[in-house]
Amino acid sequence: MRRAAAPAGTIGRVAIPEFILDLRARIGTAPLWLSGVTAVILDGDRVLLIRRADTDEWAPVTGIIDPGEEPAIAAAREAMEETGVEIRVERLASVSVSEPVVYPNGDQAQYLDLTFRCAYRSGRPEPVDGEALEVAWFPLEGMPAMREGFVRRIRTALEPHGEAIFVPAAGASDADCR
């Protein structure tokens, strides 16, 4: 699916899927419920992170699932688009809901995130599509400062054979997920 450049007012150069631009043309900045993926890419005892162009923060690879796209394929696509690496998606690690987000241009969104544990296969990690300022490997015990939600996703993905974790939203209990 073709991606368009971010609208004026966003930070950095972050691509917005065409289907979202079409929706925004109809609903303006009203809240959108979107499905996203996080690819926690591991190679031994290190993790691949990007420094995001929109926030200047370190994070795992993330992205929006295109309509009709299988989530694990979206994770592999995002890894290739943002970092130039080929990965193997090993398993679903967690399912969670983000806090509501308001972007600098006023767009509102909230994300259902599917986090996948992924293994590095090949490729030289580097910024590819402009969404990352830097791409680097970090030791698991020496990661840079990140948002707590990203750290939680990485830690959950580190469980080698665990079941997927369903993270309750604010105000919900763990029992609500079972």
C-alpha positions in Angstrom: 0.0 0.0 0.0 1.4 3.4 -0.9 2.2 5.7 2.0 1.9 9.5 1.9 4.1 12.0 3.7 3.0 13.2 7.1 0.8 16.3 7.1 2.3 19.6 8.1 2.6 20.1 11.8 4.0 16.6 12.7 7.4 16.1 14.1 9.9 14.4 11.8 9.1 12.7 8.6 6.7 9.9 9.5 4.7 8.2 6.7 0.9 8.0 7.2 -0.9 5.1 5.4 -3.2 6.3 2.6 -6.2 4.7 4.2 -5.7 6.9 7.3 -5.4 10.0 5.1 -8.7 9.0 3.4 -10.4 8.6 6.8 -9.0 11.9 8.1 -10.4 13.6 5.0 -13.8 12.5 6.2 -13.6 12.7 10.0 -11.0 15.4 10.6 -9.0 15.0 13.8 -11.7 12.9 15.6 -10.3 9.8 17.5 -9.4 6.8 15.4 -9.1 3.3 16.8 -6.1 1.7 15.0 -4.3 -1.7 15.0 -0.6 -1.6 15.3 2.4 -3.9 15.7 5.6 -3.8 17.7 8.5 -5.9 16.4 10.9 -6.7 19.2 13.9 -7.8 17.1 16.4 -9.9 19.0 19.8 -11.3 18.1 21.3 -13.2 21.0 21.5 -10.9 24.0 20.9 -7.7 22.0 17.8 -5.8 20.7 17.4 -3.7 17.6 16.0 -0.2 18.4 15.3 2.9 16.3 15.5 6.6 17.3 12.2 7.8 16.0 12.1 10.8 13.6 8.8 12.1 15.1 9.7 12.1 18.8 13.6 11.7 18.8 13.1 8.8 21.3 14.5 5.3 21.2 11.9 2.5 20.6 11.4 -0.9 19.1 10.1 -1.0 15.5 6.4 -0.1 15.4 3.8 0.5 12.8 0.2 0.5 11.7 -1.4 -2.7 10.2 -2.8 -2.0 6.8 -6.4 -3.1 6.1 -6.5 -6.8 5.5 -2.9 -7.3 6.4 -1.9 -10.2 8.6 -0.3 -8.7 11.8 2.9 -10.9 11.8 3.4 -9.9 8.1 3.0 -6.2 9.1 5.7 -6.6 11.8 8.1 -8.1 9.2 7.2 -5.3 6.7 7.7 -2.6 9.2 11.1 -4.0 10.2 12.2 -4.0 6.5 10.8 -0.5 5.8 12.3 1.1 8.9 15.6 -0.7 9.4 16.4 -2.7 6.2 16.5 -6.0 8.1 14.8 -9.3 7.4 13.3 -10.9 10.5 11.5 -14.1 11.5 8.4 -13.5 13.6 8.6 -16.1 16.3 5.5 -15.5 18.4 2.9 -13.1 19.7 4.3 -11.8 23.0 1.5 -9.4 24.2 -1.7 -7.6 23.3 -2.3 -4.1 24.8 -4.1 -0.9 24.3 -2.2 2.4 24.2 -3.2 5.6 26.0 -5.0 8.0 23.7 -2.6 10.0 21.6 -3.0 13.5 20.2 -0.5 14.4 17.5 0.9 17.9 17.0 -1.5 18.5 14.0 -4.5 17.7 16.3 -5.2 14.1 15.0 -6.4 11.8 17.8 -5.8 8.0 17.9 -5.6 5.0 20.2 -3.9 1.8 19.3 -4.5 -1.9 19.8 -0.9 -3.1 19.9 0.2 -6.6 19.0 3.8 -7.1 20.1 5.8 -9.9 18.4 9.0 -11.5 19.5 11.2 -11.5 16.4 14.6 -13.0 15.4 17.1 -11.1 13.3 17.8 -13.0 10.0 19.8 -10.7 7.7 20.5 -7.2 6.5 22.5 -4.2 7.6 20.5 -2.2 10.1 20.2 1.4 9.0 17.4 4.1 8.6 15.6 3.3 5.4 12.3 5.2 5.0 12.9 8.4 7.1 10.9 7.2 10.1 14.1 6.5 12.0 17.0 8.9 12.6 19.2 6.0 13.8 19.1 2.2 14.0 21.3 0.4 16.5 21.8 -2.8 18.4 21.8 -2.5 22.2 22.6 -5.1 24.9 19.5 -6.1 26.7 21.0 -4.8 30.0 22.2 -1.6 28.4 19.2 -0.2 26.5 18.8 3.6 26.3 16.0 5.4 28.2 12.6 4.6 26.6 8.9 5.1 27.4 7.8 2.5 30.0 5.3 0.9 27.5 8.2 0.1 25.1 10.3 -1.3 27.9 7.4 -3.5 29.0 6.9 -4.8 25.5 10.6 -5.7 25.2 10.6 -7.4 28.6 7.5 -9.4 27.7 9.0 -10.5 24.4 12.1 -11.8 26.2 10.2 -14.7 27.7 11.3 -17.4 25.2 8.3 -19.7 25.3 5.7 -17.9 27.3 2.1 -17.4 26.4 1.0 -14.1 25.1 0.3 -11.6 27.8 -2.9 -9.5 27.6 -2.2 -6.2 29.3 -5.3 -4.7 30.9 -6.1 -1.1 30.1 -6.0 1.6 32.7 -8.9 0.9 35.1 -9.2 -2.8 34.2 -8.0 -5.7 36.2 -6.0 -8.7 35.2 -9.1 -10.8 35.8 -10.9 -8.9 33.1 -8.4 -10.4 30.5 -8.9 -14.0 31.5 
